[in-house]
Amino acid sequence: MRIKIKNWGPVREFEYDLSKSVIVTYGDNNIGKSYAMQVVYLLLKHLVAYARRTARFSSSSYYFLKDVEKGQALEVQMVVNFAMNKEIQIEDISEKLEDICAGKLMQRLLPEMIDSLSNTFGTYETMVEQDPTIEVTIDNKLKCMLLFRQEKIELQLDRKPTRLRKSLSEFHKSRNGKEQLDIYVYQNHVNVPVELVVQEIASMQREFSIEILRWVKNVYFLPASRSGIYAGMSSFGPILAQLSQNRPYIKGTIQIPSISEPISDYYMMLSEIRGDMQGHFPEYAEEIEKKFVLYILELRGVKRTCSSKEIQGKFETVINRFMQEEFGHIFLKDSFKYKEVFLYLVTTSYQRAVQLGKFEEYQALRARLNAKDSLANDSTLTTKPYKFRGKYYFIRREVPPNPLIRAIH
């Protein structure tokens, strides 16, 4: 499955290939990385929800006959027009069926998608003027284009042609051959062919849903990027307050402030955690509060040698500008209590230690690196204090703990 988005906020064009086991999105600040991921998340969220609803129905057409009964009868009109046209004996209706399927998809998917985008991006009305689109393709089987400015969906399915065909006998219903499906129409008797057309549309919708679920069964949003963490932390205080209440288990979902939908989904899934019935939940909450660690990483690929002054400037930018000026309303809040703050500089050799997967190897390499730590010889770098919340901190002369393998220890 490939997802291509165009003209979304700062993103001119971006493509995800979900056949890859891991996708890494990287780039400069403020180019739309988090923006793109939130758009893709919301798309997959609503596609999966729609597919699950639709895939439950068989091709018996009951679900879609309800539309016909309500007067949404494009299927009826198509068959009636064919029956009344004496000049046409055979008509390929494959594209018309795709258009009808796209219309039903638009009615059920697009409004929910637009609501989510509006809740997440406050500038949706302005964004839509850029003519944003999303294209979903699955091999050569399916292509779905969402056009948000026109509020329209275009759909192409790789299926054998479906044809309406005049019949000389009312006993001819349909013939499902290898090359095409023929639905017979006898004079003005349209009830049976209409039902067969509706069944075919239901089958197409179900195949669409099955293809989606074949690629994506569940989708979760983890606010792990810097922008995601900053947005999510503003709601983390109420979450911890709820977890800290003295009750044996959570009976309902946690109510959180109004935040963007992907981050709200993340916290709402956390709120579904259930404790056991033995009354240990307060102890669990206390352990969470004691051991919760926030990592702020600033990744840079530098091919040249950096001076001590340049490194100090980077630390000052993160601590002073990001943590105390731009996002001081989060990091300087009294409700967030810090037991300790650690500053690390991870160079290439140090990175080797952090990336090891076995604790014994990590421990051995960490000891060797600390023994010949070049930072120990740079007093200008390691003795400069950095002030944060009334305390002074220094760059530590050691390999930082690896959160990924700490649990192994």
C-alpha positions in Angstrom: 0.0 0.0 0.0 1.3 3.4 -0.9 -0.1 6.7 0.4 0.8 10.0 -1.3 -0.3 13.3 0.1 -0.1 16.6 -1.8 -0.5 20.3 -0.7 -1.1 19.7 3.0 0.0 22.8 4.9 3.8 23.0 4.5 3.9 19.6 2.7 4.0 19.9 -1.1 4.3 16.2 -1.7 5.0 13.2 0.4 4.7 9.4 0.0 4.6 6.5 2.4 5.2 2.9 1.3 3.6 0.7 3.8 5.1 -2.4 2.4 8.3 -1.4 4.2 8.7 -2.8 7.7 10.1 0.5 9.1 9.7 4.0 7.7 11.9 6.8 9.0 10.9 10.4 8.3 13.6 12.9 8.7 14.5 16.5 7.7 15.0 20.0 8.9 12.7 21.7 11.5 9.3 23.1 10.4 9.1 21.3 7.0 6.0 19.3 7.9 7.2 15.9 9.1 4.7 15.7 12.0 2.1 17.3 9.8 2.4 14.6 7.2 2.3 11.8 9.8 -0.8 13.2 11.4 -2.6 13.4 8.0 -1.6 9.8 7.2 -2.7 8.6 10.7 -6.1 10.2 10.4 -6.6 8.7 7.0 -5.7 5.2 8.1 -7.8 5.6 11.3 -10.9 6.3 9.3 -10.2 3.9 6.5 -9.8 1.0 9.0 -13.0 2.0 10.8 -14.9 2.2 7.5 -13.5 -1.1 6.3 -14.4 -2.9 9.5 -18.0 -1.7 9.2 -18.3 -2.6 5.6 -16.5 -5.9 5.6 -19.0 -7.2 8.1 -21.7 -7.3 5.4 -21.8 -10.0 2.9 -22.5 -9.3 -0.8 -26.2 -10.0 -0.1 -26.8 -6.3 -0.8 -29.0 -5.7 2.2 -26.8 -2.8 3.3 -27.0 -1.0 0.0 -30.6 -1.8 -0.8 -31.4 0.4 2.1 -30.1 3.3 0.0 -32.3 2.3 -2.9 -35.3 2.3 -0.6 -34.5 5.8 0.6 -34.6 7.0 -3.0 -30.8 7.2 -3.5 -31.4 5.1 -6.6 -28.6 5.7 -9.1 -28.6 2.0 -9.6 -32.3 2.0 -10.5 -31.9 4.9 -12.9 -29.0 3.3 -14.7 -30.9 0.1 -15.3 -34.1 1.9 -16.3 -32.2 4.1 -18.8 -30.6 1.0 -20.4 -33.9 -0.8 -20.6 -35.6 2.1 -22.3 -32.8 2.8 -24.8 -33.7 0.6 -27.8 -30.5 1.3 -29.7 -28.2 -0.2 -27.1 -28.1 -4.0 -26.6 -24.9 -4.2 -24.4 -23.5 -1.5 -22.1 -20.3 -1.7 -20.0 -21.2 -0.2 -16.7 -17.9 -0.8 -14.9 -17.0 2.8 -14.6 -20.5 3.8 -13.5 -20.3 1.2 -10.7 -17.0 2.6 -9.6 -18.5 6.0 -9.5 -21.4 4.8 -7.4 -19.0 3.0 -5.0 -16.9 6.2 -4.7 -20.1 8.2 -3.9 -21.0 5.8 -1.1 -17.5 5.9 0.2 -17.6 9.7 0.1 -20.8 9.8 2.0 -19.5 7.6 4.8 -15.8 8.4 5.0 -15.1 11.9 3.8 -17.3 13.8 6.4 -15.6 12.0 9.3 -12.2 12.6 7.8 -12.9 16.3 7.3 -14.1 16.7 10.9 -10.9 15.0 12.2 -8.7 17.2 10.1 -10.6 20.3 11.2 -10.2 19.3 14.9 -6.5 18.6 14.4 -5.5 21.5 12.2 -7.2 24.8 13.1 -6.4 26.2 9.7 -8.2 23.5 7.7 -10.4 26.1 5.9 -7.3 27.8 4.7 -5.5 24.6 3.9 -8.3 23.3 1.7 -7.8 26.3 -0.7 -4.4 24.7 -1.6 -6.3 21.8 -3.2 -5.0 19.1 -0.9 -5.3 15.5 -2.0 -4.5 12.0 -0.7 -3.9 9.1 -3.0 -4.1 5.5 -1.8 -2.9 2.7 -4.1 -2.6 -1.1 -3.4 -0.5 -2.9 -6.0 -2.6 -2.9 -9.2 -5.8 -3.8 -7.4 -7.0 -0.5 -6.1 -6.6 3.3 -6.5 -8.5 5.8 -4.3 -8.1 9.5 -4.6 -9.5 11.9 -2.0 -10.0 15.4 -3.3 -10.8 17.7 -0.3 -11.4 20.9 -2.1 -14.0 19.3 -4.3 -15.1 17.1 -1.4 -15.0 14.2 -3.8 -13.5 10.6 -4.0 -12.4 8.9 -7.2 -12.1 5.1 -7.1 -10.6 2.5 -9.5 -10.8 -1.2 -8.8 -9.1 -4.0 -10.8 -12.1 -6.2 -11.6 -13.5 -7.9 -14.6 -16.0 -5.7 -16.6 -19.7 -5.7 -15.6 -22.2 -5.3 -18.5 -25.9 -4.8 -18.9 -27.3 -7.0 -21.7 -30.7 -7.1 -23.3 -32.4 -10.5 -23.1 -35.2 -12.1 -25.1 -36.3 -14.1 -22.0 -37.3 -13.1 -18.5 -35.6 -16.2 -17.2 -32.1 -15.0 -18.1 -30.7 -13.4 -14.9 -27.0 -13.1 -15.2 -23.9 -14.9 -16.4 -20.6 -14.7 -14.5 -18.0 -15.6 -17.0 -14.2 -15.5 -16.9 -13.9 -12.3 -18.9 -16.9 -10.3 -17.7 -20.1 -10.4 -15.6 -23.3 -10.0 -17.7 -26.5 -8.9 -16.1 -29.6 -9.5 -18.3 -32.4 -7.0 -18.7 -35.7 -8.2 -20.1 -37.9 -5.4 -21.5 -39.0 -3.1 -18.7 -38.6 -5.8 -15.9 -35.9 -4.0 -13.9 -36.3 -5.3 -10.3 -34.1 -8.3 -10.7 -31.3 -6.6 -12.6 -31.3 -3.7 -10.1 -30.9 -6.1 -7.2 -28.0 -7.8 -9.1 -26.4 -4.5 -9.7 -26.7 -3.6 -6.1 -25.2 -6.9 -5.1 -22.3 -6.2 -7.4 -21.8 -2.8 -5.8 -21.9 -4.4 -2.3 -19.3 -6.9 -3.4 -17.1 -4.1 -4.8 -17.3 -2.2 -1.5 -16.5 -5.3 0.5 -13.5 -6.1 -1.7 -12.3 -2.6 -1.1 -12.6 -3.0 2.6 -10.9 -6.4 2.6 -7.9 -4.9 0.7 -7.6 -2.1 3.2 -7.7 -4.5 6.2 -5.2 -6.8 4.5 -2.6 -4.1 4.8 -3.7 -2.2 8.0 -5.6 -3.9 10.8 -4.8 -1.4 13.6 -3.2 2.0 13.6 -1.8 3.8 16.7 -0.4 7.3 17.1 2.7 7.7 19.3 3.7 11.4 19.9 7.4 10.6 19.8 8.6 13.6 17.7 9.6 16.8 19.4 6.5 18.6 18.3 4.3 15.7 19.3 5.9 15.5 22.8 5.5 19.2 23.4 1.8 19.1 22.4 1.2 16.0 24.4 2.9 17.0 27.6 0.5 19.9 28.1 -2.2 17.2 28.7 0.0 14.8 30.7 -0.5 16.5 34.1 -4.3 15.7 34.2 -3.5 12.1 33.1 -1.1 11.6 36.0 -3.6 13.2 38.4 -6.2 10.6 37.3 -3.7 7.7 37.7 -2.7 8.9 41.2 -6.2 8.7 42.6 -6.6 6.1 45.3 -9.0 3.7 43.6 -8.4 0.0 42.8 -8.9 0.3 39.1 -10.1 2.8 36.5 -13.8 2.3 35.7 -14.1 4.8 32.8 -12.1 6.7 30.3 -10.0 9.6 31.5 -11.3 13.0 30.5 -8.6 15.2 29.0 -8.4 18.7 27.7 -9.2 19.6 24.1 -6.1 18.7 22.0 -5.4 17.5 18.5 -7.1 14.3 17.6 -4.0 12.1 17.1 -2.6 13.0 20.5 -6.1 12.7 22.1 -6.4 9.2 20.6 -3.0 8.3 22.1 -4.1 9.4 25.6 -7.6 7.9 25.3 -6.0 4.5 24.5 -3.8 4.9 27.7 -7.0 5.6 29.6 -8.3 2.2 28.7 -5.7 0.6 30.9 -7.3 -1.5 33.6 -5.7 -2.5 36.9 -6.3 -5.8 38.6 -9.1 -6.2 41.2 -6.7 -6.7 44.2 -6.3 -3.0 45.1 -2.7 -2.6 43.9 -3.4 0.2 41.4 -2.2 3.1 43.6 1.1 1.3 44.0 1.4 1.0 40.3 0.6 4.6 39.8 3.3 5.6 42.4 5.9 3.5 40.6 5.0 5.1 37.3 5.5 8.6 38.8 8.8 7.6 40.4 10.3 6.1 37.3 8.9 8.2 34.5 11.7 9.6 32.4 11.5 12.3 29.7 14.2 12.1 27.0 14.7 15.1 24.8 17.0 14.3 21.9 18.6 16.7 19.5 20.0 14.7 16.6 22.5 16.1 14.2 24.7 14.5 11.6 27.9 16.5 11.6 30.7 15.5 9.3 33.2 18.1 10.4 34.8 18.7 13.8 32.7 20.9 16.1 34.3 23.3 18.5 33.5 23.4 22.2 31.8 26.7 21.7 29.5 25.3 19.0 28.5 22.4 21.2 27.8 24.7 24.1 25.7 26.8 21.8 23.5 23.8 20.9 22.9 23.0 24.6 22.1 26.6 25.4 19.6 26.6 22.5 17.8 23.5 23.7 17.7 24.5 27.4 17.2 28.3 27.2 15.2 28.8 24.0 13.1 25.6 23.6 12.6 24.5 27.2 12.4 27.9 28.9 11.2 30.4 26.3 9.2 28.8 23.6 7.8 25.9 25.7 8.3 27.3 29.2 4.6 26.9 29.8 5.2 23.2 29.8 8.7 22.6 31.2 8.5 25.3 33.9 5.1 24.4 35.2 5.0 23.8 39.0 3.0 20.6 38.5 6.0 19.0 36.7 8.5 18.1 39.3 12.0 17.0 38.2 14.0 14.7 40.4 17.1 15.2 38.3 18.2 16.5 34.9 21.1 14.9 33.0 22.9 16.4 30.0 24.8 14.1 27.7 26.8 14.6 24.5 26.7 11.4 22.4 29.4 11.2 19.7 29.9 8.4 17.2 31.8 6.1 19.5 29.4 6.7 22.3 26.5 6.0 20.0 27.9 2.5 19.4 27.4 1.7 23.1 23.9 3.0 23.1 22.9 0.9 20.1 24.1 -2.4 21.5 21.3 -4.9 22.1 22.9 -7.0 24.8 23.4 -5.5 28.2 26.8 -7.3 28.8 28.2 -5.9 25.6 26.8 -2.5 26.4 28.3 -2.5 29.9 31.8 -3.6 28.6 32.0 -1.0 25.9 30.6 1.7 28.1 33.4 1.0 30.7 36.1 1.2 28.0 34.7 4.5 26.6 34.4 6.1 30.0 38.0 5.1 30.8 39.4 7.1 27.9 36.7 9.7 27.7 38.0 12.6 25.6 35.4 14.9 27.3 37.4 14.7 30.5 40.2 16.6 28.8 38.0 19.4 27.7 37.4 21.5 30.8 35.8 24.3 28.8 33.1 21.9 27.6 32.4 20.0 30.8 32.7 22.7 33.4 30.3 25.2 31.9 27.1 25.4 34.0 23.6 25.4 32.4 20.8 26.9 34.5 17.4 25.3 34.5 14.6 25.9 37.1 17.0 27.5 39.6 19.6 24.8 39.4 22.9 24.4 37.5 23.7 21.3 35.4 26.8 20.2 33.6 27.5 17.9 30.6 28.2 14.5 32.1 31.4 12.6 31.2 29.9 9.2 30.6 27.8 7.2 28.2 24.1 7.8 28.8 21.9 5.0 29.9 20.2 3.2 27.1 16.4 3.1 27.7 15.9 0.3 25.2 18.1 -2.2 27.0 17.8 -0.9 30.6 14.9 -3.3 31.2 17.2 -6.3 30.3 19.4 -5.4 33.2 
